[in-house]
């Protein structure tokens, strides 16, 4: 029987309670029966030793788990939007009228070994879909049919090209998968990682030998191919195209791992040639997400418009309102990101009390191509903010990892005082100050970028609305566009250096 660490701690707690009761019982025993007392004391001594050893083992396991984890490990998955409540339900549906292609994920989860590949256009909702699959309890139910009497462990990883080097690397992938496996099944730690304490004088990280790629690959391969434990594994890996390395090599590593009958993987990526070559031949175990989300987009669009208090008066004519919603769905061509932007801007029109013809003209004005749409959004920023729009976006692009709201707060000081760094007091921000700062920056970023930059309210980090926004802004045309909007004395590397130095102070 498998136990996670919480269960182990519960067992130790119960054992300690039992030992306490036995100690009290010995204290009340008749000292005339000396031999019985001595036997009980010896038994207590052995049990205390076992409990102490168990505590030491758990501490060792927790220390190793900590060494596998990294600070930004959960950030990408957390930042991916939750699916709308009326979307992706087709994954788990079956029966008459359900297209075969819509049931292929469920059929693969419950029956097949090997790989399943989710692909699709930029902005079509691949990451949201993968997060949905990873977290929905019905996934585990279907996997249990595949595993039979064996326990299933689900481990997921989300590559992120806008994140830290670890979030873009194979090392980050393998550390995340091993962390998730060992977290759910800690008794595997000692057999596979019991010798990672370095000898005296050797290099160490958190008290263990540094993790290197070859070690991580070897350990995961051993875990995956071991025959003694009653375990099977499902890995859900999003964003292979956001991996910062050789994509062909990554595909080969994954295909090699999945040869074990104990592993299956659900992977997602854009439809690049390298992934089509690696995973695209198996027609039954792949899908293009935009081919299946028309009804999802229809429900999302309807809900977003119906939620606005002005919609009922505009939708009094049912045929008109239905036509508008259908028109949005048709123009979207399966791109959820486009629908998100369009409904957001149409809701602004409703707030401005636009009539139906105004709403239709708004819709007509929105480009179908995302890049053209992004350009239009940036052109809608008030000219007063052009300089701040430009420098804010350039700093976000240039930063090696997502910046905290405080970085943008410090950068704002530069508009009034280029030497602000030398005048900053050296003191921590209070919790109330940090809260006010975040609230202010949400409004400021929205006015400068019209929603193309977003802040996570919990962590305070600022990221692009979607990877496609960053890709677009990195093009030569947009680099020139942003450069022309910035003031002549703006020097990107120097401004970024000031921001990082101010954060340290």
PyMOL commands that set and color helices and strands:
alter all, ss='L'
color gray80, all
select helices_A, chain A and resi 5-27+34-68+75-79+89-92+100-111+126-135+137-147+165-168+170-184+187-193+213-225+240-242+247-257+273-279+283-285+289-291+294-306+311-314+318-332+336-351+356-365+370-379+383-398+405-414+420-423+431-449+467-473+476-485+492-504
alter helices_A, ss='H'
color red, helices_A
select strands_A, chain A and resi 114-120+151-158+231-238+263-270+286-288+403-404+453-455+461-464
alter strands_A, ss='S'
color yellow, strands_A
deselect
rebuild
show_as cartoon
